[in-house]
Amino acid sequence: MPLLKHAKKKLRQDKKRTLANKQVKVLYKSLVKKAKEDPTTTAISQATSAIDKAAKHNLMHENKAARMKSSLSKLTKESV
């Protein structure tokens, strides 16, 4: 446990950020999984939006987000 005042504050901040990041990460992973199982346009657009949000929060690299969105867009072409 931190002893100094600024270290205690940093720990509080880190806990809040970790919780917020976890929610965003769980959301995008579940939406991507759902879109891969049933590739409808709405599911894919929701997953794409969640991936963009995760990349915006620096939870993944921008190139990884682009790769994931590309693979999702290929699913729409196959299902049409």
Summary of the structure (lengths in Angstrom):
residues: 80
radius of gyration: 16.8
end to end distance: 55.8
largest distance: 59.9
contacts: 205
relative contact order: 0.12
helix: 84%
strand: 0%
